[in-house]
Amino acid sequence: MIPANISPEQESPMRRFIQTSQLRRFLPAQEGATAIEYAIIAAGIAGVIITTVTALGGSVTGMFTTVSNLLH
């Protein structure tokens, strides 16, 4: 922010450089956010798979036991 008594021409070039570099560094930096979003999606999918396998595990085991007993 430029104080009211300093014109843009009198502003330090280094100060302007720091602000521009910070802006250039933070605006396009979305790689980290994308990685986090993918990690959240992968965790959700893993949770659904674990829940489904756990819920169906007993009935699938029972079905294989029944089929095995019928074949003997």
PDB file with SEQRES, HELIX, SHEET and CRYST1 records, atoms N, CA, C and O in Angstrom:
SEQRES   1 A   72  MET ILE PRO ALA ASN ILE SER PRO GLU GLN GLU SER PRO          
SEQRES   2 A   72  MET ARG ARG PHE ILE GLN THR SER GLN LEU ARG ARG PHE          
SEQRES   3 A   72  LEU PRO ALA GLN GLU GLY ALA THR ALA ILE GLU TYR ALA          
SEQRES   4 A   72  ILE ILE ALA ALA GLY ILE ALA GLY VAL ILE ILE THR THR          
SEQRES   5 A   72  VAL THR ALA LEU GLY GLY SER VAL THR GLY MET PHE THR          
SEQRES   6 A   72  THR VAL SER ASN LEU LEU HIS                                  
HELIX    1 AA1 PRO A   13  PHE A   26  1                                  14    
HELIX    2 AA2 GLU A   31  LEU A   71  1                                  41    
CRYST1    1.000    1.000    1.000  90.00  90.00  90.00 P 1           1          
ATOM      1  N   MET A   1       0.843  -1.175   0.000  1.00  0.00           N  
ATOM      2  CA  MET A   1       0.000   0.000   0.000  1.00  0.00           C  
ATOM      3  C   MET A   1       0.889   1.240   0.000  1.00  0.00           C  
ATOM      4  O   MET A   1       1.823   1.331   0.797  1.00  0.00           O  
ATOM      5  N   ILE A   2       0.613   2.173  -0.866  1.00  0.00           N  
ATOM      6  CA  ILE A   2       1.413   3.386  -0.996  1.00  0.00           C  
ATOM      7  C   ILE A   2       0.834   4.447  -0.059  1.00  0.00           C  
ATOM      8  O   ILE A   2      -0.365   4.720  -0.107  1.00  0.00           O  
ATOM      9  N   PRO A   3       1.680   5.054   0.801  1.00  0.00           N  
ATOM     10  CA  PRO A   3       1.185   6.144   1.640  1.00  0.00           C  
ATOM     11  C   PRO A   3       0.670   7.294   0.771  1.00  0.00           C  
ATOM     12  O   PRO A   3       1.102   7.465  -0.369  1.00  0.00           O  
ATOM     13  N   ALA A   4      -0.241   8.063   1.317  1.00  0.00           N  
ATOM     14  CA  ALA A   4      -0.894   9.130   0.559  1.00  0.00           C  
ATOM     15  C   ALA A   4       0.086  10.201   0.087  1.00  0.00           C  
ATOM     16  O   ALA A   4      -0.154  10.826  -0.946  1.00  0.00           O  
ATOM     17  N   ASN A   5       1.172  10.429   0.804  1.00  0.00           N  
ATOM     18  CA  ASN A   5       2.087  11.508   0.430  1.00  0.00           C  
ATOM     19  C   ASN A   5       3.182  11.055  -0.543  1.00  0.00           C  
ATOM     20  O   ASN A   5       4.042  11.863  -0.892  1.00  0.00           O  
ATOM     21  N   ILE A   6       3.181   9.793  -0.993  1.00  0.00           N  
ATOM     22  CA  ILE A   6       4.181   9.307  -1.942  1.00  0.00           C  
ATOM     23  C   ILE A   6       3.468   8.914  -3.232  1.00  0.00           C  
ATOM     24  O   ILE A   6       2.516   8.133  -3.228  1.00  0.00           O  
ATOM     25  N   SER A   7       3.954   9.476  -4.331  1.00  0.00           N  
ATOM     26  CA  SER A   7       3.356   9.143  -5.623  1.00  0.00           C  
ATOM     27  C   SER A   7       3.907   7.801  -6.104  1.00  0.00           C  
ATOM     28  O   SER A   7       4.946   7.355  -5.617  1.00  0.00           O  
ATOM     29  N   PRO A   8       3.234   7.155  -7.045  1.00  0.00           N  
ATOM     30  CA  PRO A   8       3.743   5.879  -7.561  1.00  0.00           C  
ATOM     31  C   PRO A   8       5.137   6.005  -8.172  1.00  0.00           C  
ATOM     32  O   PRO A   8       5.907   5.045  -8.145  1.00  0.00           O  
ATOM     33  N   GLU A   9       5.473   7.167  -8.718  1.00  0.00           N  
ATOM     34  CA  GLU A   9       6.801   7.364  -9.300  1.00  0.00           C  
ATOM     35  C   GLU A   9       7.885   7.387  -8.228  1.00  0.00           C  
ATOM     36  O   GLU A   9       9.022   6.996  -8.495  1.00  0.00           O  
ATOM     37  N   GLN A  10       7.552   7.841  -7.015  1.00  0.00           N  
ATOM     38  CA  GLN A  10       8.522   7.930  -5.926  1.00  0.00           C  
ATOM     39  C   GLN A  10       8.637   6.620  -5.148  1.00  0.00           C  
ATOM     40  O   GLN A  10       9.543   6.463  -4.330  1.00  0.00           O  
ATOM     41  N   GLU A  11       7.743   5.701  -5.394  1.00  0.00           N  
ATOM     42  CA  GLU A  11       7.752   4.446  -4.654  1.00  0.00           C  
ATOM     43  C   GLU A  11       9.009   3.655  -4.983  1.00  0.00           C  
ATOM     44  O   GLU A  11       9.495   3.690  -6.114  1.00  0.00           O  
ATOM     45  N   SER A  12       9.523   2.958  -4.014  1.00  0.00           N  
ATOM     46  CA  SER A  12      10.738   2.168  -4.185  1.00  0.00           C  
ATOM     47  C   SER A  12      10.493   1.035  -5.181  1.00  0.00           C  
ATOM     48  O   SER A  12       9.502   0.314  -5.060  1.00  0.00           O  
ATOM     49  N   PRO A  13      11.384   0.869  -6.167  1.00  0.00           N  
ATOM     50  CA  PRO A  13      11.229  -0.234  -7.117  1.00  0.00           C  
ATOM     51  C   PRO A  13      11.300  -1.599  -6.425  1.00  0.00           C  
ATOM     52  O   PRO A  13      10.634  -2.540  -6.857  1.00  0.00           O  
ATOM     53  N   MET A  14      12.096  -1.720  -5.361  1.00  0.00           N  
ATOM     54  CA  MET A  14      12.211  -2.987  -4.641  1.00  0.00           C  
ATOM     55  C   MET A  14      10.883  -3.351  -3.982  1.00  0.00           C  
ATOM     56  O   MET A  14      10.495  -4.519  -3.969  1.00  0.00           O  
ATOM     57  N   ARG A  15      10.199  -2.371  -3.445  1.00  0.00           N  
ATOM     58  CA  ARG A  15       8.910  -2.627  -2.806  1.00  0.00           C  
ATOM     59  C   ARG A  15       7.914  -3.149  -3.841  1.00  0.00           C  
ATOM     60  O   ARG A  15       7.168  -4.088  -3.566  1.00  0.00           O  
ATOM     61  N   ARG A  16       7.901  -2.557  -5.003  1.00  0.00           N  
ATOM     62  CA  ARG A  16       7.014  -2.994  -6.073  1.00  0.00           C  
ATOM     63  C   ARG A  16       7.398  -4.408  -6.524  1.00  0.00           C  
ATOM     64  O   ARG A  16       6.518  -5.218  -6.816  1.00  0.00           O  
ATOM     65  N   PHE A  17       8.693  -4.714  -6.584  1.00  0.00           N  
ATOM     66  CA  PHE A  17       9.172  -6.043  -6.979  1.00  0.00           C  
ATOM     67  C   PHE A  17       8.706  -7.111  -5.994  1.00  0.00           C  
ATOM     68  O   PHE A  17       8.276  -8.188  -6.406  1.00  0.00           O  
ATOM     69  N   ILE A  18       8.787  -6.825  -4.712  1.00  0.00           N  
ATOM     70  CA  ILE A  18       8.374  -7.796  -3.694  1.00  0.00           C  
ATOM     71  C   ILE A  18       6.885  -8.087  -3.808  1.00  0.00           C  
ATOM     72  O   ILE A  18       6.477  -9.246  -3.740  1.00  0.00           O  
ATOM     73  N   GLN A  19       6.084  -7.073  -3.978  1.00  0.00           N  
ATOM     74  CA  GLN A  19       4.653  -7.287  -4.087  1.00  0.00           C  
ATOM     75  C   GLN A  19       4.312  -8.084  -5.341  1.00  0.00           C  
ATOM     76  O   GLN A  19       3.469  -8.980  -5.297  1.00  0.00           O  
ATOM     77  N   THR A  20       4.957  -7.765  -6.453  1.00  0.00           N  
ATOM     78  CA  THR A  20       4.686  -8.472  -7.703  1.00  0.00           C  
ATOM     79  C   THR A  20       5.129  -9.918  -7.605  1.00  0.00           C  
ATOM     80  O   THR A  20       4.422 -10.810  -8.073  1.00  0.00           O  
ATOM     81  N   SER A  21       6.277 -10.167  -7.011  1.00  0.00           N  
ATOM     82  CA  SER A  21       6.755 -11.550  -6.905  1.00  0.00           C  
ATOM     83  C   SER A  21       5.857 -12.374  -5.991  1.00  0.00           C  
ATOM     84  O   SER A  21       5.605 -13.549  -6.258  1.00  0.00           O  
ATOM     85  N   GLN A  22       5.377 -11.764  -4.921  1.00  0.00           N  
ATOM     86  CA  GLN A  22       4.458 -12.483  -4.039  1.00  0.00           C  
ATOM     87  C   GLN A  22       3.169 -12.815  -4.761  1.00  0.00           C  
ATOM     88  O   GLN A  22       2.642 -13.919  -4.624  1.00  0.00           O  
ATOM     89  N   LEU A  23       2.664 -11.877  -5.522  1.00  0.00           N  
ATOM     90  CA  LEU A  23       1.437 -12.091  -6.273  1.00  0.00           C  
ATOM     91  C   LEU A  23       1.632 -13.179  -7.313  1.00  0.00           C  
ATOM     92  O   LEU A  23       0.772 -14.044  -7.477  1.00  0.00           O  
ATOM     93  N   ARG A  24       2.756 -13.144  -8.017  1.00  0.00           N  
ATOM     94  CA  ARG A  24       3.033 -14.170  -9.030  1.00  0.00           C  
ATOM     95  C   ARG A  24       3.217 -15.544  -8.419  1.00  0.00           C  
ATOM     96  O   ARG A  24       2.907 -16.549  -9.058  1.00  0.00           O  
ATOM     97  N   ARG A  25       3.712 -15.608  -7.200  1.00  0.00           N  
ATOM     98  CA  ARG A  25       3.951 -16.893  -6.558  1.00  0.00           C  
ATOM     99  C   ARG A  25       2.649 -17.514  -6.041  1.00  0.00           C  
ATOM    100  O   ARG A  25       2.479 -18.730  -6.117  1.00  0.00           O  
ATOM    101  N   PHE A  26       1.735 -16.704  -5.520  1.00  0.00           N  
ATOM    102  CA  PHE A  26       0.549 -17.258  -4.873  1.00  0.00           C  
ATOM    103  C   PHE A  26      -0.647 -17.439  -5.804  1.00  0.00           C  
ATOM    104  O   PHE A  26      -1.426 -18.372  -5.610  1.00  0.00           O  
ATOM    105  N   LEU A  27      -0.817 -16.593  -6.790  1.00  0.00           N  
ATOM    106  CA  LEU A  27      -2.005 -16.718  -7.642  1.00  0.00           C  
ATOM    107  C   LEU A  27      -2.065 -18.004  -8.451  1.00  0.00           C  
ATOM    108  O   LEU A  27      -3.087 -18.688  -8.401  1.00  0.00           O  
ATOM    109  N   PRO A  28      -1.025 -18.370  -9.196  1.00  0.00           N  
ATOM    110  CA  PRO A  28      -1.155 -19.577 -10.009  1.00  0.00           C  
ATOM    111  C   PRO A  28      -0.845 -20.874  -9.256  1.00  0.00           C  
ATOM    112  O   PRO A  28      -0.957 -21.954  -9.836  1.00  0.00           O  
ATOM    113  N   ALA A  29      -0.466 -20.794  -8.002  1.00  0.00           N  
ATOM    114  CA  ALA A  29      -0.069 -21.995  -7.260  1.00  0.00           C  
ATOM    115  C   ALA A  29      -1.295 -22.778  -6.824  1.00  0.00           C  
ATOM    116  O   ALA A  29      -1.824 -22.568  -5.733  1.00  0.00           O  
ATOM    117  N   GLN A  30      -1.742 -23.683  -7.689  1.00  0.00           N  
ATOM    118  CA  GLN A  30      -2.904 -24.500  -7.363  1.00  0.00           C  
ATOM    119  C   GLN A  30      -2.560 -25.984  -7.354  1.00  0.00           C  
ATOM    120  O   GLN A  30      -3.446 -26.815  -7.158  1.00  0.00           O  
ATOM    121  N   GLU A  31      -1.292 -26.334  -7.560  1.00  0.00           N  
ATOM    122  CA  GLU A  31      -0.906 -27.726  -7.595  1.00  0.00           C  
ATOM    123  C   GLU A  31      -1.177 -28.399  -6.253  1.00  0.00           C  
ATOM    124  O   GLU A  31      -1.680 -29.522  -6.223  1.00  0.00           O  
ATOM    125  N   GLY A  32      -0.860 -27.751  -5.170  1.00  0.00           N  
ATOM    126  CA  GLY A  32      -1.089 -28.319  -3.842  1.00  0.00           C  
ATOM    127  C   GLY A  32      -2.551 -28.538  -3.564  1.00  0.00           C  
ATOM    128  O   GLY A  32      -2.930 -29.568  -3.005  1.00  0.00           O  
ATOM    129  N   ALA A  33      -3.385 -27.587  -3.946  1.00  0.00           N  
ATOM    130  CA  ALA A  33      -4.822 -27.727  -3.736  1.00  0.00           C  
ATOM    131  C   ALA A  33      -5.373 -28.884  -4.556  1.00  0.00           C  
ATOM    132  O   ALA A  33      -6.231 -29.625  -4.078  1.00  0.00           O  
ATOM    133  N   THR A  34      -4.894 -29.050  -5.779  1.00  0.00           N  
ATOM    134  CA  THR A  34      -5.357 -30.149  -6.618  1.00  0.00           C  
ATOM    135  C   THR A  34      -4.944 -31.487  -6.014  1.00  0.00           C  
ATOM    136  O   THR A  34      -5.740 -32.426  -6.006  1.00  0.00           O  
ATOM    137  N   ALA A  35      -3.738 -31.589  -5.518  1.00  0.00           N  
ATOM    138  CA  ALA A  35      -3.279 -32.834  -4.899  1.00  0.00           C  
ATOM    139  C   ALA A  35      -4.116 -33.172  -3.677  1.00  0.00           C  
ATOM    140  O   ALA A  35      -4.450 -34.336  -3.457  1.00  0.00           O  
ATOM    141  N   ILE A  36      -4.453 -32.180  -2.891  1.00  0.00           N  
ATOM    142  CA  ILE A  36      -5.284 -32.407  -1.710  1.00  0.00           C  
ATOM    143  C   ILE A  36      -6.679 -32.867  -2.122  1.00  0.00           C  
ATOM    144  O   ILE A  36      -7.245 -33.766  -1.502  1.00  0.00           O  
ATOM    145  N   GLU A  37      -7.229 -32.258  -3.158  1.00  0.00           N  
ATOM    146  CA  GLU A  37      -8.549 -32.666  -3.631  1.00  0.00           C  
ATOM    147  C   GLU A  37      -8.539 -34.117  -4.096  1.00  0.00           C  
ATOM    148  O   GLU A  37      -9.458 -34.874  -3.784  1.00  0.00           O  
ATOM    149  N   TYR A  38      -7.507 -34.512  -4.841  1.00  0.00           N  
ATOM    150  CA  TYR A  38      -7.405 -35.901  -5.284  1.00  0.00           C  
ATOM    151  C   TYR A  38      -7.240 -36.845  -4.102  1.00  0.00           C  
ATOM    152  O   TYR A  38      -7.798 -37.942  -4.107  1.00  0.00           O  
ATOM    153  N   ALA A  39      -6.488 -36.441  -3.098  1.00  0.00           N  
ATOM    154  CA  ALA A  39      -6.302 -37.279  -1.913  1.00  0.00           C  
ATOM    155  C   ALA A  39      -7.626 -37.470  -1.173  1.00  0.00           C  
ATOM    156  O   ALA A  39      -7.917 -38.565  -0.691  1.00  0.00           O  
ATOM    157  N   ILE A  40      -8.422 -36.415  -1.082  1.00  0.00           N  
ATOM    158  CA  ILE A  40      -9.728 -36.521  -0.425  1.00  0.00           C  
ATOM    159  C   ILE A  40     -10.649 -37.448  -1.210  1.00  0.00           C  
ATOM    160  O   ILE A  40     -11.357 -38.263  -0.617  1.00  0.00           O  
ATOM    161  N   ILE A  41     -10.648 -37.334  -2.529  1.00  0.00           N  
ATOM    162  CA  ILE A  41     -11.468 -38.212  -3.362  1.00  0.00           C  
ATOM    163  C   ILE A  41     -11.018 -39.662  -3.202  1.00  0.00           C  
ATOM    164  O   ILE A  41     -11.854 -40.553  -3.053  1.00  0.00           O  
ATOM    165  N   ALA A  42      -9.706 -39.908  -3.231  1.00  0.00           N  
ATOM    166  CA  ALA A  42      -9.186 -41.272  -3.077  1.00  0.00           C  
ATOM    167  C   ALA A  42      -9.543 -41.843  -1.711  1.00  0.00           C  
ATOM    168  O   ALA A  42      -9.884 -43.022  -1.607  1.00  0.00           O  
ATOM    169  N   ALA A  43      -9.471 -41.034  -0.669  1.00  0.00           N  
ATOM    170  CA  ALA A  43      -9.833 -41.490   0.674  1.00  0.00           C  
ATOM    171  C   ALA A  43     -11.323 -41.835   0.740  1.00  0.00           C  
ATOM    172  O   ALA A  43     -11.710 -42.810   1.384  1.00  0.00           O  
ATOM    173  N   GLY A  44     -12.144 -41.040   0.080  1.00  0.00           N  
ATOM    174  CA  GLY A  44     -13.583 -41.333   0.051  1.00  0.00           C  
ATOM    175  C   GLY A  44     -13.883 -42.631  -0.674  1.00  0.00           C  
ATOM    176  O   GLY A  44     -14.699 -43.430  -0.215  1.00  0.00           O  
ATOM    177  N   ILE A  45     -13.230 -42.840  -1.800  1.00  0.00           N  
ATOM    178  CA  ILE A  45     -13.428 -44.085  -2.552  1.00  0.00           C  
ATOM    179  C   ILE A  45     -12.948 -45.276  -1.728  1.00  0.00           C  
ATOM    180  O   ILE A  45     -13.616 -46.309  -1.690  1.00  0.00           O  
ATOM    181  N   ALA A  46     -11.797 -45.143  -1.069  1.00  0.00           N  
ATOM    182  CA  ALA A  46     -11.287 -46.226  -0.231  1.00  0.00           C  
ATOM    183  C   ALA A  46     -12.259 -46.529   0.904  1.00  0.00           C  
ATOM    184  O   ALA A  46     -12.479 -47.694   1.238  1.00  0.00           O  
ATOM    185  N   GLY A  47     -12.832 -45.509   1.489  1.00  0.00           N  
ATOM    186  CA  GLY A  47     -13.813 -45.704   2.568  1.00  0.00           C  
ATOM    187  C   GLY A  47     -15.035 -46.462   2.084  1.00  0.00           C  
ATOM    188  O   GLY A  47     -15.535 -47.348   2.776  1.00  0.00           O  
ATOM    189  N   VAL A  48     -15.517 -46.118   0.900  1.00  0.00           N  
ATOM    190  CA  VAL A  48     -16.680 -46.812   0.338  1.00  0.00           C  
ATOM    191  C   VAL A  48     -16.341 -48.270   0.055  1.00  0.00           C  
ATOM    192  O   VAL A  48     -17.147 -49.159   0.333  1.00  0.00           O  
ATOM    193  N   ILE A  49     -15.156 -48.523  -0.495  1.00  0.00           N  
ATOM    194  CA  ILE A  49     -14.750 -49.907  -0.783  1.00  0.00           C  
ATOM    195  C   ILE A  49     -14.639 -50.717   0.502  1.00  0.00           C  
ATOM    196  O   ILE A  49     -15.121 -51.848   0.561  1.00  0.00           O  
ATOM    197  N   ILE A  50     -14.020 -50.161   1.520  1.00  0.00           N  
ATOM    198  CA  ILE A  50     -13.866 -50.868   2.795  1.00  0.00           C  
ATOM    199  C   ILE A  50     -15.220 -51.155   3.415  1.00  0.00           C  
ATOM    200  O   ILE A  50     -15.456 -52.258   3.909  1.00  0.00           O  
ATOM    201  N   THR A  51     -16.115 -50.169   3.395  1.00  0.00           N  
ATOM    202  CA  THR A  51     -17.451 -50.361   3.964  1.00  0.00           C  
ATOM    203  C   THR A  51     -18.214 -51.435   3.210  1.00  0.00           C  
ATOM    204  O   THR A  51     -18.875 -52.267   3.832  1.00  0.00           O  
ATOM    205  N   THR A  52     -18.141 -51.440   1.888  1.00  0.00           N  
ATOM    206  CA  THR A  52     -18.843 -52.429   1.070  1.00  0.00           C  
ATOM    207  C   THR A  52     -18.294 -53.828   1.305  1.00  0.00           C  
ATOM    208  O   THR A  52     -19.062 -54.776   1.471  1.00  0.00           O  
ATOM    209  N   VAL A  53     -16.980 -53.963   1.320  1.00  0.00           N  
ATOM    210  CA  VAL A  53     -16.372 -55.282   1.538  1.00  0.00           C  
ATOM    211  C   VAL A  53     -16.722 -55.804   2.927  1.00  0.00           C  
ATOM    212  O   VAL A  53     -17.010 -56.990   3.090  1.00  0.00           O  
ATOM    213  N   THR A  54     -16.699 -54.940   3.915  1.00  0.00           N  
ATOM    214  CA  THR A  54     -17.038 -55.352   5.273  1.00  0.00           C  
ATOM    215  C   THR A  54     -18.501 -55.787   5.360  1.00  0.00           C  
ATOM    216  O   THR A  54     -18.813 -56.804   5.980  1.00  0.00           O  
ATOM    217  N   ALA A  55     -19.392 -55.021   4.743  1.00  0.00           N  
ATOM    218  CA  ALA A  55     -20.820 -55.338   4.807  1.00  0.00           C  
ATOM    219  C   ALA A  55     -21.149 -56.619   4.041  1.00  0.00           C  
ATOM    220  O   ALA A  55     -21.975 -57.413   4.491  1.00  0.00           O  
ATOM    221  N   LEU A  56     -20.509 -56.827   2.887  1.00  0.00           N  
ATOM    222  CA  LEU A  56     -20.817 -57.991   2.065  1.00  0.00           C  
ATOM    223  C   LEU A  56     -19.947 -59.198   2.384  1.00  0.00           C  
ATOM    224  O   LEU A  56     -20.230 -60.299   1.910  1.00  0.00           O  
ATOM    225  N   GLY A  57     -18.910 -59.018   3.168  1.00  0.00           N  
ATOM    226  CA  GLY A  57     -17.969 -60.101   3.454  1.00  0.00           C  
ATOM    227  C   GLY A  57     -18.621 -61.316   4.071  1.00  0.00           C  
ATOM    228  O   GLY A  57     -18.331 -62.442   3.666  1.00  0.00           O  
ATOM    229  N   GLY A  58     -19.489 -61.119   5.033  1.00  0.00           N  
ATOM    230  CA  GLY A  58     -20.155 -62.240   5.697  1.00  0.00           C  
ATOM    231  C   GLY A  58     -21.072 -62.991   4.762  1.00  0.00           C  
ATOM    232  O   GLY A  58     -21.081 -64.222   4.770  1.00  0.00           O  
ATOM    233  N   SER A  59     -21.841 -62.289   3.958  1.00  0.00           N  
ATOM    234  CA  SER A  59     -22.778 -62.969   3.065  1.00  0.00           C  
ATOM    235  C   SER A  59     -22.039 -63.700   1.944  1.00  0.00           C  
ATOM    236  O   SER A  59     -22.481 -64.768   1.519  1.00  0.00           O  
ATOM    237  N   VAL A  60     -20.938 -63.156   1.459  1.00  0.00           N  
ATOM    238  CA  VAL A  60     -20.157 -63.831   0.417  1.00  0.00           C  
ATOM    239  C   VAL A  60     -19.523 -65.091   0.987  1.00  0.00           C  
ATOM    240  O   VAL A  60     -19.505 -66.127   0.322  1.00  0.00           O  
ATOM    241  N   THR A  61     -19.004 -65.018   2.209  1.00  0.00           N  
ATOM    242  CA  THR A  61     -18.437 -66.200   2.863  1.00  0.00           C  
ATOM    243  C   THR A  61     -19.505 -67.271   3.037  1.00  0.00           C  
ATOM    244  O   THR A  61     -19.246 -68.448   2.787  1.00  0.00           O  
ATOM    245  N   GLY A  62     -20.691 -66.880   3.458  1.00  0.00           N  
ATOM    246  CA  GLY A  62     -21.794 -67.831   3.612  1.00  0.00           C  
ATOM    247  C   GLY A  62     -22.177 -68.463   2.279  1.00  0.00           C  
ATOM    248  O   GLY A  62     -22.462 -69.659   2.222  1.00  0.00           O  
ATOM    249  N   MET A  63     -22.186 -67.681   1.217  1.00  0.00           N  
ATOM    250  CA  MET A  63     -22.529 -68.210  -0.106  1.00  0.00           C  
ATOM    251  C   MET A  63     -21.495 -69.232  -0.558  1.00  0.00           C  
ATOM    252  O   MET A  63     -21.866 -70.289  -1.069  1.00  0.00           O  
ATOM    253  N   PHE A  64     -20.205 -68.945  -0.383  1.00  0.00           N  
ATOM    254  CA  PHE A  64     -19.171 -69.894  -0.782  1.00  0.00           C  
ATOM    255  C   PHE A  64     -19.234 -71.168   0.062  1.00  0.00           C  
ATOM    256  O   PHE A  64     -18.996 -72.265  -0.443  1.00  0.00           O  
ATOM    257  N   THR A  65     -19.553 -71.020   1.334  1.00  0.00           N  
ATOM    258  CA  THR A  65     -19.694 -72.197   2.200  1.00  0.00           C  
ATOM    259  C   THR A  65     -20.851 -73.068   1.721  1.00  0.00           C  
ATOM    260  O   THR A  65     -20.719 -74.290   1.671  1.00  0.00           O  
ATOM    261  N   THR A  66     -21.967 -72.468   1.374  1.00  0.00           N  
ATOM    262  CA  THR A  66     -23.132 -73.202   0.865  1.00  0.00           C  
ATOM    263  C   THR A  66     -22.794 -73.914  -0.433  1.00  0.00           C  
ATOM    264  O   THR A  66     -23.120 -75.090  -0.594  1.00  0.00           O  
ATOM    265  N   VAL A  67     -22.147 -73.223  -1.359  1.00  0.00           N  
ATOM    266  CA  VAL A  67     -21.765 -73.832  -2.646  1.00  0.00           C  
ATOM    267  C   VAL A  67     -20.773 -74.968  -2.417  1.00  0.00           C  
ATOM    268  O   VAL A  67     -20.863 -76.010  -3.065  1.00  0.00           O  
ATOM    269  N   SER A  68     -19.825 -74.772  -1.498  1.00  0.00           N  
ATOM    270  CA  SER A  68     -18.836 -75.801  -1.203  1.00  0.00           C  
ATOM    271  C   SER A  68     -19.515 -77.046  -0.627  1.00  0.00           C  
ATOM    272  O   SER A  68     -19.171 -78.167  -1.002  1.00  0.00           O  
ATOM    273  N   ASN A  69     -20.477 -76.856   0.280  1.00  0.00           N  
ATOM    274  CA  ASN A  69     -21.186 -77.977   0.875  1.00  0.00           C  
ATOM    275  C   ASN A  69     -22.032 -78.709  -0.166  1.00  0.00           C  
ATOM    276  O   ASN A  69     -22.180 -79.928  -0.087  1.00  0.00           O  
ATOM    277  N   LEU A  70     -22.586 -77.990  -1.133  1.00  0.00           N  
ATOM    278  CA  LEU A  70     -23.382 -78.628  -2.171  1.00  0.00           C  
ATOM    279  C   LEU A  70     -22.519 -79.464  -3.125  1.00  0.00           C  
ATOM    280  O   LEU A  70     -22.986 -80.458  -3.682  1.00  0.00           O  
ATOM    281  N   LEU A  71     -21.274 -79.059  -3.305  1.00  0.00           N  
ATOM    282  CA  LEU A  71     -20.384 -79.769  -4.227  1.00  0.00           C  
ATOM    283  C   LEU A  71     -19.775 -81.010  -3.598  1.00  0.00           C  
ATOM    284  O   LEU A  71     -19.306 -81.889  -4.322  1.00  0.00           O  
ATOM    285  N   HIS A  72     -19.766 -81.113  -2.283  1.00  0.00           N  
ATOM    286  CA  HIS A  72     -19.175 -82.297  -1.610  1.00  0.00           C  
ATOM    287  C   HIS A  72     -20.136 -83.413  -1.589  1.00  0.00           C  
ATOM    288  O   HIS A  72     -19.826 -84.485  -1.070  1.00  0.00           O  
TER     289      HIS A  72                                                      
END                                                                             
